Amino acid sequence: MKKSYKIEVDCANCANKMEEAAKNTAGVKDCVVNYMTLKMKVEFDEGAEPSEVMQEVLKNCKKVEDECEIYL
């Protein structure tokens, strides 16, 4: 399953950090962050619960870029 989320981030480098943090979260198969459109596209592992996984993604992104936001 794939879902798209609106994000808020200050720079392209921070967006790359968010993308890597999301990719390293359990339940995430793949993630692409587009700084220009401020969107995060997440592909979830089969059987993963998107709402639970995205809570962990947000926590992991806040660790690398505490000013970021994901609108869940």
All heavy atoms as a GROMACS GRO file, in nm:
protein
  563
    1MET      N    1   0.084  -0.117   0.000
    1MET     CA    2   0.000   0.000   0.000
    1MET      C    3   0.089   0.124   0.000
    1MET      O    4   0.189   0.130   0.069
    1MET     CB    5  -0.088  -0.001   0.125
    1MET     CG    6  -0.169   0.126   0.140
    1MET     SD    7  -0.254   0.145   0.299
    1MET     CE    8  -0.356   0.001   0.302
    2LYS      N    9   0.048   0.222  -0.080
    2LYS     CA   10   0.121   0.349  -0.087
    2LYS      C   11   0.029   0.461  -0.040
    2LYS      O   12  -0.090   0.461  -0.069
    2LYS     CB   13   0.165   0.378  -0.230
    2LYS     CG   14   0.269   0.285  -0.283
    2LYS     CD   15   0.309   0.323  -0.424
    2LYS     CE   16   0.410   0.224  -0.480
    2LYS     NZ   17   0.449   0.255  -0.617
    3LYS      N   18   0.090   0.555   0.032
    3LYS     CA   19   0.015   0.673   0.077
    3LYS      C   20   0.103   0.795   0.064
    3LYS      O   21   0.225   0.786   0.070
    3LYS     CB   22  -0.028   0.657   0.223
    3LYS     CG   23  -0.143   0.563   0.244
    3LYS     CD   24  -0.195   0.575   0.385
    3LYS     CE   25  -0.344   0.550   0.385
    3LYS     NZ   26  -0.408   0.596   0.505
    4SER      N   27   0.038   0.910   0.048
    4SER     CA   28   0.110   1.036   0.034
    4SER      C   29   0.073   1.126   0.152
    4SER      O   30  -0.043   1.130   0.193
    4SER     CB   31   0.071   1.102  -0.098
    4SER     OG   32   0.142   1.221  -0.116
    5TYR      N   33   0.172   1.197   0.204
    5TYR     CA   34   0.152   1.284   0.318
    5TYR      C   35   0.211   1.421   0.290
    5TYR      O   36   0.317   1.432   0.230
    5TYR     CB   37   0.219   1.227   0.443
    5TYR     CG   38   0.165   1.092   0.483
    5TYR    CD1   39   0.221   0.975   0.433
    5TYR    CD2   40   0.056   1.082   0.570
    5TYR    CE1   41   0.170   0.851   0.468
    5TYR    CE2   42   0.005   0.958   0.606
    5TYR     CZ   43   0.062   0.843   0.554
    5TYR     OH   44   0.011   0.721   0.589
    6LYS      N   45   0.142   1.525   0.337
    6LYS     CA   46   0.195   1.661   0.328
    6LYS      C   47   0.296   1.677   0.441
    6LYS      O   48   0.272   1.630   0.553
    6LYS     CB   49   0.081   1.761   0.343
    6LYS     CG   50   0.123   1.905   0.324
    6LYS     CD   51   0.003   1.997   0.336
    6LYS     CE   52   0.035   2.142   0.311
    6LYS     NZ   53   0.159   2.194   0.357
    7ILE      N   54   0.408   1.741   0.410
    7ILE     CA   55   0.512   1.761   0.511
    7ILE      C   56   0.550   1.908   0.518
    7ILE      O   57   0.516   1.986   0.429
    7ILE     CB   58   0.638   1.677   0.483
    7ILE    CG1   59   0.702   1.717   0.350
    7ILE    CG2   60   0.606   1.528   0.488
    7ILE    CD1   61   0.840   1.660   0.328
    8GLU      N   62   0.620   1.943   0.623
    8GLU     CA   63   0.678   2.076   0.637
    8GLU      C   64   0.823   2.057   0.677
    8GLU      O   65   0.853   1.990   0.776
    8GLU     CB   66   0.602   2.153   0.745
    8GLU     CG   67   0.637   2.300   0.750
    8GLU     CD   68   0.548   2.373   0.847
    8GLU    OE1   69   0.424   2.365   0.833
    8GLU    OE2   70   0.604   2.436   0.938
    9VAL      N   71   0.913   2.112   0.595
    9VAL     CA   72   1.056   2.099   0.620
    9VAL      C   73   1.125   2.222   0.562
    9VAL      O   74   1.077   2.281   0.466
    9VAL     CB   75   1.110   1.966   0.562
    9VAL    CG1   76   1.100   1.962   0.412
    9VAL    CG2   77   1.250   1.936   0.608
   10ASP      N   78   1.237   2.262   0.624
   10ASP     CA   79   1.300   2.390   0.589
   10ASP      C   80   1.394   2.386   0.468
   10ASP      O   81   1.412   2.487   0.403
   10ASP     CB   82   1.378   2.443   0.709
   10ASP     CG   83   1.285   2.481   0.823
   10ASP    OD1   84   1.168   2.516   0.796
   10ASP    OD2   85   1.329   2.476   0.940
   11CYS      N   86   1.457   2.271   0.442
   11CYS     CA   87   1.555   2.269   0.332
   11CYS      C   88   1.560   2.131   0.267
   11CYS      O   89   1.513   2.033   0.324
   11CYS     CB   90   1.693   2.310   0.383
   11CYS     SG   91   1.766   2.192   0.498
   12ALA      N   92   1.621   2.125   0.150
   12ALA     CA   93   1.631   1.999   0.076
   12ALA      C   94   1.716   1.897   0.152
   12ALA      O   95   1.685   1.778   0.150
   12ALA     CB   96   1.690   2.025  -0.062
   13ASN      N   97   1.821   1.942   0.218
   13ASN     CA   98   1.905   1.850   0.296
   13ASN      C   99   1.824   1.785   0.409
   13ASN      O  100   1.837   1.666   0.434
   13ASN     CB  101   2.026   1.925   0.352
   13ASN     CG  102   2.125   1.832   0.417
   13ASN    OD1  103   2.155   1.726   0.365
   13ASN    ND2  104   2.174   1.871   0.533
   14CYS      N  105   1.740   1.865   0.474
   14CYS     CA  106   1.655   1.812   0.580
   14CYS      C  107   1.555   1.711   0.524
   14CYS      O  108   1.523   1.611   0.588
   14CYS     CB  109   1.583   1.926   0.650
   14CYS     SG  110   1.694   2.046   0.725
   15ALA      N  111   1.504   1.739   0.406
   15ALA     CA  112   1.412   1.646   0.340
   15ALA      C  113   1.480   1.513   0.314
   15ALA      O  114   1.420   1.407   0.332
   15ALA     CB  115   1.360   1.707   0.210
   16ASN      N  116   1.607   1.517   0.273
   16ASN     CA  117   1.683   1.393   0.251
   16ASN      C  118   1.701   1.316   0.382
   16ASN      O  119   1.692   1.193   0.384
   16ASN     CB  120   1.820   1.423   0.190
   16ASN     CG  121   1.810   1.464   0.045
   16ASN    OD1  122   1.713   1.431  -0.023
   16ASN    ND2  123   1.909   1.536  -0.002
   17LYS      N  124   1.725   1.387   0.491
   17LYS     CA  125   1.738   1.322   0.621
   17LYS      C  126   1.607   1.254   0.661
   17LYS      O  127   1.607   1.144   0.714
   17LYS     CB  128   1.777   1.424   0.729
   17LYS     CG  129   1.918   1.474   0.720
   17LYS     CD  130   1.944   1.574   0.832
   17LYS     CE  131   2.078   1.639   0.822
   17LYS     NZ  132   2.099   1.739   0.929
   18MET      N  133   1.496   1.324   0.634
   18MET     CA  134   1.364   1.266   0.664
   18MET      C  135   1.340   1.139   0.583
   18MET      O  136   1.288   1.040   0.634
   18MET     CB  137   1.253   1.366   0.633
   18MET     CG  138   1.241   1.479   0.731
   18MET     SD  139   1.108   1.592   0.685
   18MET     CE  140   0.962   1.492   0.717
   19GLU      N  141   1.377   1.144   0.456
   19GLU     CA  142   1.358   1.028   0.368
   19GLU      C  143   1.436   0.907   0.421
   19GLU      O  144   1.382   0.797   0.429
   19GLU     CB  145   1.403   1.063   0.226
   19GLU     CG  146   1.380   0.952   0.126
   19GLU     CD  147   1.416   0.994  -0.015
   19GLU    OE1  148   1.353   1.088  -0.069
   19GLU    OE2  149   1.508   0.933  -0.072
   20GLU      N  150   1.561   0.928   0.458
   20GLU     CA  151   1.643   0.818   0.511
   20GLU      C  152   1.586   0.765   0.642
   20GLU      O  153   1.582   0.644   0.663
   20GLU     CB  154   1.789   0.864   0.531
   20GLU     CG  155   1.868   0.870   0.403
   20GLU     CD  156   1.868   0.738   0.326
   20GLU    OE1  157   1.898   0.632   0.387
   20GLU    OE2  158   1.838   0.740   0.207
   21ALA      N  159   1.543   0.855   0.730
   21ALA     CA  160   1.485   0.813   0.858
   21ALA      C  161   1.360   0.728   0.835
   21ALA      O  162   1.339   0.626   0.901
   21ALA     CB  163   1.452   0.934   0.944
   22ALA      N  164   1.277   0.769   0.739
   22ALA     CA  165   1.154   0.695   0.709
   22ALA      C  166   1.186   0.558   0.652
   22ALA      O  167   1.126   0.458   0.690
   22ALA     CB  168   1.067   0.774   0.613
   23LYS      N  169   1.284   0.553   0.560
   23LYS     CA  170   1.322   0.425   0.499
   23LYS      C  171   1.373   0.326   0.602
   23LYS      O  172   1.360   0.205   0.584
   23LYS     CB  173   1.429   0.446   0.392
   23LYS     CG  174   1.377   0.505   0.263
   23LYS     CD  175   1.488   0.520   0.162
   23LYS     CE  176   1.439   0.575   0.030
   23LYS     NZ  177   1.546   0.589  -0.068
   24ASN      N  178   1.432   0.375   0.710
   24ASN     CA  179   1.488   0.289   0.814
   24ASN      C  180   1.388   0.255   0.924
   24ASN      O  181   1.426   0.201   1.027
   24ASN     CB  182   1.613   0.354   0.874
   24ASN     CG  183   1.726   0.361   0.775
   24ASN    OD1  184   1.745   0.270   0.694
   24ASN    ND2  185   1.803   0.467   0.778
   25THR      N  186   1.261   0.285   0.902
   25THR     CA  187   1.156   0.256   0.998
   25THR      C  188   1.091   0.123   0.964
   25THR      O  189   1.061   0.096   0.849
   25THR     CB  190   1.049   0.368   0.997
   25THR    OG1  191   1.114   0.493   1.024
   25THR    CG2  192   0.942   0.343   1.102
   26ALA      N  193   1.070   0.040   1.068
   26ALA     CA  194   1.005  -0.090   1.048
   26ALA      C  195   0.866  -0.069   0.989
   26ALA      O  196   0.791   0.018   1.034
   26ALA     CB  197   0.996  -0.164   1.180
   27GLY      N  198   0.833  -0.147   0.887
   27GLY     CA  199   0.702  -0.138   0.823
   27GLY      C  200   0.703  -0.055   0.696
   27GLY      O  201   0.605  -0.054   0.622
   28VAL      N  202   0.814   0.016   0.671
   28VAL     CA  203   0.824   0.098   0.550
   28VAL      C  204   0.905   0.022   0.446
   28VAL      O  205   1.019  -0.015   0.470
   28VAL     CB  206   0.893   0.235   0.580
   28VAL    CG1  207   0.914   0.313   0.451
   28VAL    CG2  208   0.810   0.315   0.678
   29LYS      N  209   0.842   0.000   0.331
   29LYS     CA  210   0.911  -0.068   0.220
   29LYS      C  211   0.996   0.031   0.143
   29LYS      O  212   1.109   0.002   0.106
   29LYS     CB  213   0.807  -0.133   0.130
   29LYS     CG  214   0.864  -0.221   0.022
   29LYS     CD  215   0.752  -0.294  -0.051
   29LYS     CE  216   0.807  -0.394  -0.148
   29LYS     NZ  217   0.700  -0.466  -0.218
   30ASP      N  218   0.940   0.152   0.118
   30ASP     CA  219   1.013   0.256   0.046
   30ASP      C  220   0.952   0.391   0.079
   30ASP      O  221   0.836   0.399   0.119
   30ASP     CB  222   1.007   0.231  -0.105
   30ASP     CG  223   1.109   0.315  -0.182
   30ASP    OD1  224   1.211   0.354  -0.122
   30ASP    OD2  225   1.086   0.342  -0.301
   31CYS      N  226   1.032   0.494   0.062
   31CYS     CA  227   0.985   0.629   0.088
   31CYS      C  228   1.056   0.726  -0.004
   31CYS      O  229   1.176   0.712  -0.029
   31CYS     CB  230   1.013   0.667   0.234
   31CYS     SG  231   0.967   0.837   0.271
   32VAL      N  232   0.980   0.825  -0.054
   32VAL     CA  233   1.037   0.932  -0.135
   32VAL      C  234   0.984   1.063  -0.081
   32VAL      O  235   0.863   1.081  -0.066
   32VAL     CB  236   0.999   0.917  -0.284
   32VAL    CG1  237   1.050   1.035  -0.365
   32VAL    CG2  238   1.051   0.785  -0.340
   33VAL      N  239   1.077   1.155  -0.049
   33VAL     CA  240   1.039   1.288  -0.003
   33VAL      C  241   1.072   1.388  -0.114
   33VAL      O  242   1.185   1.391  -0.162
   33VAL     CB  243   1.111   1.325   0.128
   33VAL    CG1  244   1.083   1.470   0.165
   33VAL    CG2  245   1.071   1.232   0.241
   34ASN      N  246   0.974   1.467  -0.153
   34ASN     CA  247   0.995   1.568  -0.254
   34ASN      C  248   0.990   1.705  -0.187
   34ASN      O  249   0.883   1.751  -0.143
   34ASN     CB  250   0.887   1.558  -0.363
   34ASN     CG  251   0.913   1.652  -0.477
   34ASN    OD1  252   0.954   1.766  -0.459
   34ASN    ND2  253   0.886   1.605  -0.599
   35TYR      N  254   1.105   1.770  -0.178
   35TYR     CA  255   1.113   1.900  -0.112
   35TYR      C  256   1.034   2.008  -0.186
   35TYR      O  257   0.972   2.094  -0.125
   35TYR     CB  258   1.260   1.943  -0.095
   35TYR     CG  259   1.275   2.080  -0.040
   35TYR    CD1  260   1.237   2.109   0.091
   35TYR    CD2  261   1.326   2.184  -0.117
   35TYR    CE1  262   1.249   2.236   0.143
   35TYR    CE2  263   1.339   2.312  -0.065
   35TYR     CZ  264   1.300   2.338   0.065
   35TYR     OH  265   1.311   2.464   0.116
   36MET      N  266   1.037   2.002  -0.318
   36MET     CA  267   0.969   2.106  -0.397
   36MET      C  268   0.817   2.106  -0.376
   36MET      O  269   0.755   2.210  -0.371
   36MET     CB  270   1.001   2.088  -0.546
   36MET     CG  271   1.147   2.107  -0.580
   36MET     SD  272   1.212   2.268  -0.532
   36MET     CE  273   1.130   2.371  -0.652
   37THR      N  274   0.757   1.988  -0.365
   37THR     CA  275   0.612   1.978  -0.347
   37THR      C  276   0.572   1.959  -0.201
   37THR      O  277   0.453   1.959  -0.170
   37THR     CB  278   0.554   1.861  -0.429
   37THR    OG1  279   0.612   1.739  -0.383
   37THR    CG2  280   0.580   1.880  -0.577
   38LEU      N  281   0.674   1.942  -0.112
   38LEU     CA  282   0.651   1.915   0.030
   38LEU      C  283   0.557   1.796   0.050
   38LEU      O  284   0.459   1.800   0.124
   38LEU     CB  285   0.597   2.040   0.101
   38LEU     CG  286   0.696   2.156   0.109
   38LEU    CD1  287   0.630   2.278   0.173
   38LEU    CD2  288   0.822   2.118   0.186
   39LYS      N  289   0.593   1.687  -0.019
   39LYS     CA  290   0.517   1.562  -0.008
   39LYS      C  291   0.610   1.447   0.028
   39LYS      O  292   0.726   1.442  -0.015
   39LYS     CB  293   0.449   1.527  -0.141
   39LYS     CG  294   0.345   1.626  -0.185
   39LYS     CD  295   0.210   1.588  -0.133
   39LYS     CE  296   0.104   1.677  -0.197
   39LYS     NZ  297  -0.012   1.693  -0.118
   40MET      N  298   0.557   1.355   0.106
   40MET     CA  299   0.626   1.230   0.139
   40MET      C  300   0.539   1.116   0.090
   40MET      O  301   0.423   1.105   0.131
   40MET     CB  302   0.647   1.219   0.291
   40MET     CG  303   0.704   1.085   0.336
   40MET     SD  304   0.712   1.069   0.516
   40MET     CE  305   0.870   1.145   0.547
   41LYS      N  306   0.593   1.034   0.000
   41LYS     CA  307   0.521   0.918  -0.050
   41LYS      C  308   0.581   0.795   0.016
   41LYS      O  309   0.702   0.770   0.004
   41LYS     CB  310   0.529   0.908  -0.201
   41LYS     CG  311   0.455   1.019  -0.270
   41LYS     CD  312   0.458   1.009  -0.419
   41LYS     CE  313   0.383   1.126  -0.480
   41LYS     NZ  314   0.395   1.130  -0.625
   42VAL      N  315   0.498   0.720   0.086
   42VAL     CA  316   0.544   0.604   0.162
   42VAL      C  317   0.478   0.478   0.109
   42VAL      O  318   0.356   0.474   0.090
   42VAL     CB  319   0.511   0.620   0.313
   42VAL    CG1  320   0.563   0.501   0.392
   42VAL    CG2  321   0.568   0.750   0.367
   43GLU      N  322   0.560   0.377   0.085
   43GLU     CA  323   0.509   0.244   0.050
   43GLU      C  324   0.531   0.156   0.172
   43GLU      O  325   0.643   0.145   0.222
   43GLU     CB  326   0.582   0.188  -0.072
   43GLU     CG  327   0.527   0.054  -0.116
   43GLU     CD  328   0.593   0.000  -0.243
   43GLU    OE1  329   0.676   0.071  -0.303
   43GLU    OE2  330   0.562  -0.114  -0.279
   44PHE      N  331   0.424   0.094   0.218
   44PHE     CA  332   0.429   0.014   0.340
   44PHE      C  333   0.450  -0.133   0.310
   44PHE      O  334   0.409  -0.182   0.204
   44PHE     CB  335   0.298   0.030   0.419
   44PHE     CG  336   0.273   0.173   0.462
   44PHE    CD1  337   0.194   0.257   0.387
   44PHE    CD2  338   0.332   0.222   0.577
   44PHE    CE1  339   0.171   0.388   0.425
   44PHE    CE2  340   0.311   0.353   0.617
   44PHE     CZ  341   0.230   0.437   0.541
   45ASP      N  342   0.515  -0.203   0.404
   45ASP     CA  343   0.529  -0.347   0.394
   45ASP      C  344   0.390  -0.410   0.398
   45ASP      O  345   0.298  -0.356   0.460
   45ASP     CB  346   0.612  -0.403   0.511
   45ASP     CG  347   0.760  -0.370   0.498
   45ASP    OD1  348   0.807  -0.346   0.386
   45ASP    OD2  349   0.829  -0.369   0.602
   46GLU      N  350   0.378  -0.526   0.336
   46GLU     CA  351   0.250  -0.597   0.336
   46GLU      C  352   0.212  -0.634   0.479
   46GLU      O  353   0.294  -0.682   0.556
   46GLU     CB  354   0.262  -0.724   0.251
   46GLU     CG  355   0.128  -0.780   0.211
   46GLU     CD  356   0.141  -0.891   0.107
   46GLU    OE1  357   0.214  -0.871   0.008
   46GLU    OE2  358   0.080  -0.995   0.129
   47GLY      N  359   0.088  -0.605   0.516
   47GLY     CA  360   0.040  -0.636   0.650
   47GLY      C  361   0.068  -0.527   0.753
   47GLY      O  362   0.022  -0.535   0.866
   48ALA      N  363   0.142  -0.424   0.715
   48ALA     CA  364   0.172  -0.315   0.809
   48ALA      C  365   0.051  -0.223   0.823
   48ALA      O  366  -0.024  -0.204   0.727
   48ALA     CB  367   0.293  -0.235   0.761
   49GLU      N  368   0.032  -0.170   0.942
   49GLU     CA  369  -0.077  -0.076   0.968
   49GLU      C  370  -0.024   0.066   0.948
   49GLU      O  371   0.055   0.115   1.029
   49GLU     CB  372  -0.128  -0.094   1.112
   49GLU     CG  373  -0.242  -0.002   1.149
   49GLU     CD  374  -0.362  -0.014   1.057
   49GLU    OE1  375  -0.406  -0.127   1.028
   49GLU    OE2  376  -0.412   0.091   1.013
   50PRO      N  377  -0.063   0.135   0.838
   50PRO     CA  378  -0.006   0.266   0.805
   50PRO      C  379  -0.009   0.368   0.919
   50PRO      O  380   0.089   0.439   0.941
   50PRO     CB  381  -0.091   0.312   0.687
   50PRO     CG  382  -0.135   0.186   0.622
   50PRO     CD  383  -0.157   0.091   0.735
   51SER      N  384  -0.119   0.376   0.992
   51SER     CA  385  -0.127   0.479   1.097
   51SER      C  386  -0.024   0.454   1.207
   51SER      O  387   0.039   0.548   1.257
   51SER     CB  388  -0.268   0.486   1.156
   51SER     OG  389  -0.306   0.361   1.211
   52GLU      N  390  -0.003   0.327   1.244
   52GLU     CA  391   0.097   0.293   1.347
   52GLU      C  392   0.238   0.317   1.294
   52GLU      O  393   0.323   0.371   1.365
   52GLU     CB  394   0.080   0.148   1.391
   52GLU     CG  395  -0.048   0.121   1.467
   52GLU     CD  396  -0.068  -0.026   1.497
   52GLU    OE1  397   0.026  -0.105   1.480
   52GLU    OE2  398  -0.181  -0.061   1.537
   53VAL      N  399   0.264   0.274   1.172
   53VAL     CA  400   0.397   0.290   1.112
   53VAL      C  401   0.431   0.439   1.100
   53VAL      O  402   0.543   0.480   1.131
   53VAL     CB  403   0.406   0.221   0.974
   53VAL    CG1  404   0.536   0.254   0.904
   53VAL    CG2  405   0.390   0.070   0.990
   54MET      N  406   0.334   0.521   1.061
   54MET     CA  407   0.361   0.664   1.042
   54MET      C  408   0.390   0.735   1.174
   54MET      O  409   0.465   0.833   1.176
   54MET     CB  410   0.246   0.732   0.968
   54MET     CG  411   0.241   0.698   0.821
   54MET     SD  412   0.398   0.725   0.732
   54MET     CE  413   0.415   0.902   0.744
   55GLN      N  414   0.337   0.686   1.285
   55GLN     CA  415   0.372   0.743   1.416
   55GLN      C  416   0.521   0.722   1.442
   55GLN      O  417   0.591   0.812   1.491
   55GLN     CB  418   0.289   0.680   1.528
   55GLN     CG  419   0.142   0.717   1.524
   55GLN     CD  420   0.117   0.865   1.545
   55GLN    OE1  421   0.188   0.931   1.619
   55GLN    NE2  422   0.017   0.918   1.478
   56GLU      N  423   0.572   0.602   1.406
   56GLU     CA  424   0.715   0.573   1.423
   56GLU      C  425   0.800   0.653   1.324
   56GLU      O  426   0.907   0.701   1.358
   56GLU     CB  427   0.740   0.423   1.405
   56GLU     CG  428   0.685   0.338   1.518
   56GLU     CD  429   0.737   0.379   1.654
   56GLU    OE1  430   0.861   0.393   1.670
   56GLU    OE2  431   0.655   0.399   1.745
   57VAL      N  432   0.749   0.668   1.201
   57VAL     CA  433   0.821   0.749   1.101
   57VAL      C  434   0.836   0.892   1.152
   57VAL      O  435   0.946   0.950   1.146
   57VAL     CB  436   0.747   0.747   0.964
   57VAL    CG1  437   0.803   0.853   0.871
   57VAL    CG2  438   0.756   0.609   0.900
   58LEU      N  439   0.729   0.948   1.207
   58LEU     CA  440   0.735   1.085   1.259
   58LEU      C  441   0.837   1.096   1.371
   58LEU      O  442   0.918   1.189   1.374
   58LEU     CB  443   0.596   1.130   1.306
   58LEU     CG  444   0.588   1.271   1.363
   58LEU    CD1  445   0.635   1.375   1.262
   58LEU    CD2  446   0.447   1.302   1.409
   59LYS      N  447   0.837   0.998   1.463
   59LYS     CA  448   0.935   0.999   1.574
   59LYS      C  449   1.077   0.995   1.519
   59LYS      O  450   1.164   1.070   1.564
   59LYS     CB  451   0.912   0.879   1.666
   59LYS     CG  452   0.793   0.890   1.757
   59LYS     CD  453   0.784   0.766   1.844
   59LYS     CE  454   0.647   0.753   1.908
   59LYS     NZ  455   0.633   0.626   1.979
   60ASN      N  456   1.101   0.907   1.422
   60ASN     CA  457   1.235   0.893   1.365
   60ASN      C  458   1.277   1.019   1.289
   60ASN      O  459   1.394   1.060   1.295
   60ASN     CB  460   1.243   0.770   1.274
   60ASN     CG  461   1.236   0.641   1.353
   60ASN    OD1  462   1.261   0.638   1.472
   60ASN    ND2  463   1.200   0.534   1.286
   61CYS      N  464   1.185   1.081   1.219
   61CYS     CA  465   1.216   1.204   1.147
   61CYS      C  466   1.247   1.318   1.244
   61CYS      O  467   1.337   1.398   1.220
   61CYS     CB  468   1.102   1.243   1.054
   61CYS     SG  469   1.088   1.137   0.908
   62LYS      N  470   1.175   1.324   1.354
   62LYS     CA  471   1.198   1.429   1.454
   62LYS      C  472   1.337   1.414   1.517
   62LYS      O  473   1.396   1.513   1.561
   62LYS     CB  474   1.092   1.425   1.563
   62LYS     CG  475   0.954   1.468   1.516
   62LYS     CD  476   0.939   1.617   1.522
   62LYS     CE  477   0.795   1.658   1.497
   62LYS     NZ  478   0.783   1.802   1.486
   63LYS      N  479   1.389   1.290   1.522
   63LYS     CA  480   1.523   1.268   1.577
   63LYS      C  481   1.630   1.332   1.490
   63LYS      O  482   1.729   1.382   1.542
   63LYS     CB  483   1.551   1.117   1.591
   63LYS     CG  484   1.474   1.050   1.702
   63LYS     CD  485   1.504   0.901   1.705
   63LYS     CE  486   1.410   0.828   1.798
   63LYS     NZ  487   1.426   0.683   1.787
   64VAL      N  488   1.613   1.327   1.358
   64VAL     CA  489   1.715   1.382   1.268
   64VAL      C  490   1.687   1.526   1.230
   64VAL      O  491   1.778   1.599   1.191
   64VAL     CB  492   1.731   1.296   1.139
   64VAL    CG1  493   1.781   1.158   1.174
   64VAL    CG2  494   1.604   1.290   1.058
   65GLU      N  495   1.561   1.568   1.237
   65GLU     CA  496   1.524   1.706   1.200
   65GLU      C  497   1.406   1.748   1.287
   65GLU      O  498   1.291   1.727   1.249
   65GLU     CB  499   1.490   1.713   1.051
   65GLU     CG  500   1.461   1.851   1.000
   65GLU     CD  501   1.565   1.954   1.041
   65GLU    OE1  502   1.686   1.931   1.020
   65GLU    OE2  503   1.525   2.057   1.094
   66ASP      N  504   1.435   1.805   1.404
   66ASP     CA  505   1.328   1.832   1.500
   66ASP      C  506   1.230   1.940   1.457
   66ASP      O  507   1.122   1.952   1.512
   66ASP     CB  508   1.386   1.864   1.638
   66ASP     CG  509   1.471   1.989   1.640
   66ASP    OD1  510   1.518   2.030   1.532
   66ASP    OD2  511   1.490   2.045   1.750
   67GLU      N  512   1.262   2.016   1.353
   67GLU     CA  513   1.172   2.121   1.303
   67GLU      C  514   1.073   2.069   1.199
   67GLU      O  515   0.986   2.142   1.156
   67GLU     CB  516   1.255   2.234   1.240
   67GLU     CG  517   1.346   2.306   1.336
   67GLU     CD  518   1.271   2.398   1.430
   67GLU    OE1  519   1.179   2.468   1.385
   67GLU    OE2  520   1.304   2.398   1.550
   68CYS      N  521   1.087   1.944   1.158
   68CYS     CA  522   1.000   1.891   1.052
   68CYS      C  523   0.862   1.856   1.104
   68CYS      O  524   0.842   1.841   1.224
   68CYS     CB  525   1.064   1.768   0.988
   68CYS     SG  526   1.056   1.619   1.090
   69GLU      N  527   0.768   1.841   1.012
   69GLU     CA  528   0.633   1.800   1.047
   69GLU      C  529   0.577   1.714   0.935
   69GLU      O  530   0.603   1.736   0.818
   69GLU     CB  531   0.543   1.922   1.068
   69GLU     CG  532   0.408   1.890   1.126
   69GLU     CD  533   0.415   1.820   1.260
   69GLU    OE1  534   0.462   1.881   1.358
   69GLU    OE2  535   0.377   1.701   1.265
   70ILE      N  536   0.502   1.611   0.974
   70ILE     CA  537   0.429   1.526   0.880
   70ILE      C  538   0.283   1.535   0.920
   70ILE      O  539   0.248   1.508   1.035
   70ILE     CB  540   0.476   1.378   0.885
   70ILE    CG1  541   0.626   1.368   0.860
   70ILE    CG2  542   0.398   1.294   0.784
   70ILE    CD1  543   0.683   1.228   0.885
   71TYR      N  544   0.199   1.575   0.827
   71TYR     CA  545   0.057   1.588   0.856
   71TYR      C  546  -0.012   1.456   0.831
   71TYR      O  547  -0.039   1.419   0.716
   71TYR     CB  548  -0.003   1.702   0.773
   71TYR     CG  549   0.061   1.835   0.808
   71TYR    CD1  550   0.164   1.888   0.731
   71TYR    CD2  551   0.022   1.903   0.923
   71TYR    CE1  552   0.224   2.008   0.766
   71TYR    CE2  553   0.082   2.022   0.960
   71TYR     CZ  554   0.183   2.074   0.880
   71TYR     OH  555   0.245   2.192   0.916
   72LEU      N  556  -0.038   1.384   0.940
   72LEU     CA  557  -0.092   1.248   0.930
   72LEU      C  558  -0.242   1.246   0.914
   72LEU      O  559  -0.321   1.306   0.961
   72LEU     CB  560  -0.053   1.167   1.055
   72LEU     CG  561   0.097   1.158   1.078
   72LEU    CD1  562   0.126   1.084   1.207
   72LEU    CD2  563   0.165   1.087   0.963
   0.00000   0.00000   0.00000
